[in-house]
Amino acid sequence: MRLAIKGAASPEFALRVLNLLAQQDVTVERALIELVGDRYRLSLDTAAAARDDLIVEKIGAMILVHHVERLDVVA
Protein backbone atom coordinates (compact mmCIF):
# COMPACT_ATOMS: atom_id res chain seq x y z
CA MET A 1 0.00 0.00 0.00
CA ARG A 2 1.33 3.45 -0.87
CA LEU A 3 0.10 6.45 1.15
CA ALA A 4 0.53 10.21 0.98
CA ILE A 5 -0.38 11.88 4.28
CA LYS A 6 -0.40 15.60 5.09
CA GLY A 7 -0.59 16.86 8.63
CA ALA A 8 0.33 19.37 11.28
CA ALA A 9 3.95 20.46 11.65
CA SER A 10 4.08 18.75 15.03
CA PRO A 11 6.95 16.53 16.14
CA GLU A 12 4.30 13.95 17.10
CA PHE A 13 2.70 13.70 13.63
CA ALA A 14 4.93 11.07 12.00
CA LEU A 15 5.41 9.17 15.26
CA ARG A 16 1.67 8.81 15.81
CA VAL A 17 1.08 7.59 12.24
CA LEU A 18 3.94 5.09 12.45
CA ASN A 19 2.74 3.93 15.88
CA LEU A 20 -0.75 3.29 14.49
CA LEU A 21 0.76 1.19 11.70
CA ALA A 22 2.83 -0.77 14.23
CA GLN A 23 -0.26 -1.42 16.35
CA GLN A 24 -2.00 -2.79 13.25
CA ASP A 25 1.04 -5.03 12.57
CA VAL A 26 1.81 -3.29 9.24
CA THR A 27 5.37 -3.42 7.93
CA VAL A 28 6.66 -0.07 6.66
CA GLU A 29 9.01 -0.61 3.72
CA ARG A 30 9.81 3.06 3.04
CA ALA A 31 9.03 6.33 4.78
CA LEU A 32 9.80 9.89 3.69
CA ILE A 33 9.03 12.85 5.94
CA GLU A 34 9.17 16.38 4.51
CA LEU A 35 8.39 19.73 6.10
CA VAL A 36 6.56 21.81 3.50
CA GLY A 37 5.68 25.27 4.77
CA ASP A 38 3.71 24.81 7.98
CA ARG A 39 2.81 21.15 7.36
CA TYR A 40 4.47 17.77 7.22
CA ARG A 41 4.12 15.50 4.23
CA LEU A 42 4.62 11.80 4.95
CA SER A 43 5.00 9.31 2.09
CA LEU A 44 4.80 5.65 3.04
CA ASP A 45 5.17 2.33 1.26
CA THR A 46 3.91 -0.58 3.33
CA ALA A 47 3.46 -4.29 2.88
CA ALA A 48 -0.07 -5.14 1.84
CA ALA A 49 -2.41 -5.91 4.71
CA ALA A 50 -5.88 -7.40 4.76
CA ARG A 51 -7.19 -4.26 6.51
CA ASP A 52 -5.74 -1.57 4.20
CA ASP A 53 -9.00 0.38 3.88
CA LEU A 54 -9.59 0.34 7.63
CA ILE A 55 -6.04 1.55 8.27
CA VAL A 56 -6.51 4.46 5.84
CA GLU A 57 -9.73 5.40 7.68
CA LYS A 58 -8.00 5.28 11.06
CA ILE A 59 -5.12 7.47 9.83
CA GLY A 60 -7.61 9.95 8.37
CA ALA A 61 -9.41 10.18 11.71
CA MET A 62 -6.26 11.17 13.59
CA ILE A 63 -6.33 14.72 14.96
CA LEU A 64 -2.95 15.79 13.51
CA VAL A 65 -3.77 14.45 10.02
CA HIS A 66 -5.23 16.91 7.52
CA HIS A 67 -5.41 14.62 4.48
CA VAL A 68 -4.61 11.01 3.62
CA GLU A 69 -4.59 9.54 0.12
CA ARG A 70 -4.01 5.99 -0.99
CA LEU A 71 -1.95 6.15 -4.18
CA ASP A 72 -1.94 2.51 -5.27
CA VAL A 73 -5.66 2.08 -5.87
CA VAL A 74 -6.59 1.21 -9.45
CA ALA A 75 -9.95 2.60 -10.53
Short mmCIF file of the C-alpha atoms (twelve columns), coordinates in Angstrom:
data_MODEL
# 
_entry.id   MODEL 
# 
loop_
_atom_site.group_PDB 
_atom_site.id 
_atom_site.type_symbol 
_atom_site.label_atom_id 
_atom_site.label_alt_id 
_atom_site.label_comp_id 
_atom_site.label_asym_id 
_atom_site.label_seq_id 
_atom_site.Cartn_x 
_atom_site.Cartn_y 
_atom_site.Cartn_z 
_atom_site.pdbx_PDB_model_num 
ATOM 1  C CA . MET A 1  0.000  0.000  0.000   1 
ATOM 2  C CA . ARG A 2  1.326  3.451  -0.871  1 
ATOM 3  C CA . LEU A 3  0.105  6.446  1.151   1 
ATOM 4  C CA . ALA A 4  0.527  10.213 0.983   1 
ATOM 5  C CA . ILE A 5  -0.375 11.884 4.278   1 
ATOM 6  C CA . LYS A 6  -0.398 15.597 5.090   1 
ATOM 7  C CA . GLY A 7  -0.594 16.856 8.633   1 
ATOM 8  C CA . ALA A 8  0.334  19.368 11.278  1 
ATOM 9  C CA . ALA A 9  3.947  20.458 11.652  1 
ATOM 10 C CA . SER A 10 4.080  18.748 15.032  1 
ATOM 11 C CA . PRO A 11 6.949  16.526 16.145  1 
ATOM 12 C CA . GLU A 12 4.299  13.953 17.096  1 
ATOM 13 C CA . PHE A 13 2.705  13.705 13.631  1 
ATOM 14 C CA . ALA A 14 4.927  11.065 12.004  1 
ATOM 15 C CA . LEU A 15 5.413  9.167  15.260  1 
ATOM 16 C CA . ARG A 16 1.674  8.812  15.806  1 
ATOM 17 C CA . VAL A 17 1.084  7.593  12.238  1 
ATOM 18 C CA . LEU A 18 3.940  5.086  12.453  1 
ATOM 19 C CA . ASN A 19 2.739  3.933  15.875  1 
ATOM 20 C CA . LEU A 20 -0.747 3.286  14.493  1 
ATOM 21 C CA . LEU A 21 0.759  1.186  11.701  1 
ATOM 22 C CA . ALA A 22 2.835  -0.773 14.226  1 
ATOM 23 C CA . GLN A 23 -0.257 -1.418 16.351  1 
ATOM 24 C CA . GLN A 24 -1.999 -2.788 13.249  1 
ATOM 25 C CA . ASP A 25 1.036  -5.027 12.565  1 
ATOM 26 C CA . VAL A 26 1.811  -3.286 9.242   1 
ATOM 27 C CA . THR A 27 5.369  -3.420 7.926   1 
ATOM 28 C CA . VAL A 28 6.661  -0.065 6.660   1 
ATOM 29 C CA . GLU A 29 9.014  -0.610 3.720   1 
ATOM 30 C CA . ARG A 30 9.811  3.061  3.038   1 
ATOM 31 C CA . ALA A 31 9.026  6.334  4.783   1 
ATOM 32 C CA . LEU A 32 9.804  9.886  3.689   1 
ATOM 33 C CA . ILE A 33 9.027  12.852 5.936   1 
ATOM 34 C CA . GLU A 34 9.172  16.379 4.513   1 
ATOM 35 C CA . LEU A 35 8.389  19.727 6.102   1 
ATOM 36 C CA . VAL A 36 6.557  21.810 3.502   1 
ATOM 37 C CA . GLY A 37 5.683  25.275 4.774   1 
ATOM 38 C CA . ASP A 38 3.712  24.811 7.981   1 
ATOM 39 C CA . ARG A 39 2.810  21.150 7.363   1 
ATOM 40 C CA . TYR A 40 4.472  17.774 7.223   1 
ATOM 41 C CA . ARG A 41 4.121  15.498 4.229   1 
ATOM 42 C CA . LEU A 42 4.622  11.802 4.953   1 
ATOM 43 C CA . SER A 43 5.001  9.312  2.092   1 
ATOM 44 C CA . LEU A 44 4.799  5.648  3.040   1 
ATOM 45 C CA . ASP A 45 5.167  2.333  1.264   1 
ATOM 46 C CA . THR A 46 3.910  -0.576 3.331   1 
ATOM 47 C CA . ALA A 47 3.462  -4.292 2.877   1 
ATOM 48 C CA . ALA A 48 -0.072 -5.137 1.838   1 
ATOM 49 C CA . ALA A 49 -2.406 -5.905 4.708   1 
ATOM 50 C CA . ALA A 50 -5.883 -7.403 4.757   1 
ATOM 51 C CA . ARG A 51 -7.188 -4.262 6.505   1 
ATOM 52 C CA . ASP A 52 -5.738 -1.572 4.202   1 
ATOM 53 C CA . ASP A 53 -8.999 0.384  3.876   1 
ATOM 54 C CA . LEU A 54 -9.594 0.344  7.633   1 
ATOM 55 C CA . ILE A 55 -6.039 1.551  8.272   1 
ATOM 56 C CA . VAL A 56 -6.514 4.457  5.843   1 
ATOM 57 C CA . GLU A 57 -9.731 5.399  7.676   1 
ATOM 58 C CA . LYS A 58 -7.995 5.284  11.056  1 
ATOM 59 C CA . ILE A 59 -5.124 7.468  9.830   1 
ATOM 60 C CA . GLY A 60 -7.613 9.953  8.365   1 
ATOM 61 C CA . ALA A 61 -9.413 10.176 11.710  1 
ATOM 62 C CA . MET A 62 -6.260 11.169 13.592  1 
ATOM 63 C CA . ILE A 63 -6.330 14.716 14.963  1 
ATOM 64 C CA . LEU A 64 -2.953 15.788 13.510  1 
ATOM 65 C CA . VAL A 65 -3.775 14.447 10.018  1 
ATOM 66 C CA . HIS A 66 -5.228 16.910 7.517   1 
ATOM 67 C CA . HIS A 67 -5.405 14.624 4.479   1 
ATOM 68 C CA . VAL A 68 -4.610 11.007 3.622   1 
ATOM 69 C CA . GLU A 69 -4.588 9.545  0.123   1 
ATOM 70 C CA . ARG A 70 -4.006 5.989  -0.992  1 
ATOM 71 C CA . LEU A 71 -1.955 6.152  -4.180  1 
ATOM 72 C CA . ASP A 72 -1.939 2.509  -5.275  1 
ATOM 73 C CA . VAL A 73 -5.663 2.078  -5.868  1 
ATOM 74 C CA . VAL A 74 -6.590 1.206  -9.454  1 
ATOM 75 C CA . ALA A 75 -9.954 2.603  -10.529 1 
# 
